[in-house]
Amino acid sequence: MTHDGGPRRESWSARTNRAVHGATTRVDGQPFLAATFALGLASGSTVGTVLVVAAVLLALVPAAFAARRHRVLRAVEEPEQLATELGIAVSLSDKVDETRGALTSIAGGGGWRVLSRLKGVWSGVGMTGRWIEGVGDLPRARYFVPPKIGTSVSLVLATLWTVPISALLAFFALVAAIAGTL
């Protein structure tokens, strides 16, 4: 509620978070993968077997993304414990001031500020192996620091690419089935 008793207008970031959450719950590539799988099974040829294997491999990417998303959402369910673990992760790095500066440049302020945020991410990349092993023991924070955050980003990008790849694969499989070469 605002000061005049009217409903509060939802912030841009809240709308974005809701839209991203809605987008991540949909899996747009599944119909294409199902079509490729079905066409591959129906053909019974070597090419059909390759199509079935490709469809199964492509289906594993969104499944891995969904599993990682579930673990990240579980990690943020208790923000106080996550904040404590992130504090421990920072103290393990022996670079508290550098880490604080990197986190401030990544999360601080408003707006897009893409270049300064990327600079902050880059400055946090040079962590030691001992630090990475220590952070691996933190059940919540490990998903927000290297190397797990890199795995998460890779899964997001791979999942995004499965839709156009599976669409093209299904299209070519359909054309080959219609042409009788499958």
N, C-alpha and C positions, 0 to 999 in steps of 0.2 A: 504494500500500500504506500502511496505517496502521501505527502503532507496534506493534500486536499481530499484524502479519502478515496481517490480513484485507484484503479489497479496500477501496479508498478510495471513499467515497460521492461520487457526482457532485454538484457544486455546483448551486444553483438557477440561476445565470447560465449555466452550461454546458448544463444541460438546456434552458433557454430558447433559447439560441443554436442548439442542435441542432434544436429544434422549429421555430424561425423559418426556419432553412435548409431544412428539409424542406417547410415550407409554401410557400416561395418557388420551389421547384423544380416544384411542381404548378401547373397552369393550369386552374382550375376552370371558367372561363367558356367554354372552347373548344367543348364539346358544344352549348351554347346558340347560340353564334355559328355553328357548322356547321349547326345546324337552321334558323336564320334565313336563312342564305345559301342552303341547299337549297330552302326554301320560297319564297324570293324568286326564285330561278332557275326553279323549277317553275311559278310563276304566269305569268310572261311579261308582266305588266302594268306600268303605271307605278309602282304601289305596290310591286310585286315588285322593280323596279329600285331604288327607294328602300331597300328592305330589304337588298338586296345591298350597296349603297353603305354603309349604316349598319353592316352586319356587317364589312365590310372596314375601315372607320374604327375600329370598336371593337377589331378585331384588332390594329391598329397600336399601341394603347396598351400591351398586355402585351409586344409585341415591343420597343418603346422601353424599357420597364422592364427587360427581360431584357438588352438591350445595356448599359444603365447599370449594372446589377448586375454584369455581367461586367467592366466597366471598373473598378468599385470593388473587386471581389475581386482583380483584377490589381494594383491600387494598394497593397493591404495585404499582398501576397505577400512583400515585403521590408520588414519593420517598421523596420529601422535607417534605410533611405533615406527612408521615409515620415516618420519622426521628424525627420530632418535637414531635409526640405522643409517640414514644419510649423514648425520653428524659423525657417527662412528667411522663411516667410510672416508669422510674428509679428514678426520684425525689420523686414520691409518696411512694416508698419503704422505704425511710429514710435510705437506705443502698447503697448510691451512689457508694462508693469505692468498696464495695463487689460486687455490680452488674457490675461495670466496669471491675473488675477482672474476673468475670464469663463470661461476654461477650467477653473479650479479649481471654480467653482460649478456648471459643467455636469457634469464628470466626477468631481469629488472626493467622497469619502465613499461610503457604501453606502445602500441602501434606495431608496425611490421619490423622495422630495424633489422632486416635480414642479414646484411653484411656484418654488423656488430655481433649479432647472435652467432653467426657462423664462425667468426673470429674467436668468440668465447668457447665454442665447441672444440675448435682446433687447439686452443691453448690447453684444454683438458685431456687431450689425446695422449700426451707423453707420460703415462703412468707406468710404474714399474711392475714387473711380474709378481713380486711379493705382495704389492698392494692389490693386484687383481685376485690373487689367491685368497687374501684376507677378506675382501669384499664378497667373494663367492660364498662365504659362510653366513652372510646376512640375507635371510630369506626374502625380505621385501626390497631392500636397496639394490640388490644385485641386478635387478631389471632396469635400473636407471643409470648405470655406469658401464664403462667398457669392461669386457667385450660383449656382454649380453645386450646392451642397447644397440650395438652394431648388428647383432643377429636380428633383433626386432625390426630395425630399419630395413635390413635385407629382406626379411619376410614380407614386410609391407610392400616393398617395391616388386618383389616376385609375385605377390598376390595380385597387385595391380596389372602386371603383365599377363597373368593367366587368362584374363578376359579376352583381350585381342588375339592372343595366340590360340586359345581354344576356339574362338569364332572363325579364325582363318583355317584352322585344322578341320573344323566341321564343314566349312564351306567347300574346301578342296575334297574332302571325303565324299560329300554329297555330289559334287560335280563328277568325281571319278565313278561313283555308283551309278549315276544317270548315264554316263558315257559307256558303262559296261566294262570299265578297265579295273574295277576293284574286285 
